[in-house]
Amino acid sequence: MAFLHPLDASTNIQLPETNHCLQAQLNIAMVKVSWWHSFTYHCNYPESLSEITERLAYLSAPILESFKLKASLQDLNRLEIQDYNIFQGGALMLTHVHIDGVDTFLCLPPLSSVTSLHLEEATEQIDGEDLLSILESSLVLVSLHFQGTVAEPTNLHQLAWMGAYIDIPTLCSFSFSADASPKYCIDGILNAIHCPALESLTISNLNAWGSVQLLELPSMQALPMPPFPILRSLELSGIQCTQFAEHFNLTHLPALNTISLTNFESSMAVLHLLLPQGINNSCNVWPVL
């Protein structure tokens, strides 16, 4: 089912993607693109995705604020889908972008004004360089969310080790999926994407769909956890606590006041950091927790 939402809720258009009149309906809907305040599209077939992305590629959406595209594609190999940059004519007021189940470069809108970016369950991992290139165009990003393996983990780690990274000084909230082991799954992301003003960090375990078989490679050298001087909230969901606590030093988070640990067999490995070890017993690891 596909939904196009113009600014005036009374004129919302519902487009069944299997309807034989889809092209005619799109012809009518696209005339009103200058009215759209939000756009939401959910499809199950490559033909429908190709149809909508090609139509949107050359349009301008002057008051569009929210763009969401979700795909649960069947028979993906049946049709080769061309990459399109959505709204090449411009979308200067676009602030929220959510792309789910679609290769990112198939449908990327302008990101220069986007403050909230969600990339979820892409059918293919993109290169680390491509991910950093996408984020480099997001000049005012405040919230960033990755679900599943968005970019190839070893590639991100290698980029960070070579000193390649993107700096996002406006980013306050960051959440992503990763495995606690190998270590480079997490430290590659945190070192390739610098966010010194981060206030909230959420790391969740990769689900069965998004998991990848990774081995700890001898050539992969560890990277330290970057500083987060004003990080206030840390949430770990389903992460293997023992491995996480072994790999990452969390004692240098002076502003941390909230830790949330969910879906664990045991969370004591992380909580054990509360106990001073090898330092002055009067030292408080997290002074405002």
Secondary structure, DSSP 8 states (H G I E B T S, - for coil): -EEEEESSGGG-EEE-TT-TTHHHHHHHHHTTGGGEEEEEEEESSHHHHHHHHHHHHT-B-TT--EEEEEE--SSGGGS----EES-TTB-TT--EEEEESS-GGGEE---TT-SEEEEE--SS-B-HHHHHHHHHT-TT--EEEEES--B-HHHHHHHHHTT--EE-TT--EEEEE--SSSTHHHHHHHHHEE-TT--EEEEE---TTT-------TT---------TT--EEEEES--HHHHHHH---S--TT--EEEEES-S--HHHHGGGS--SS-TT--SSTT-
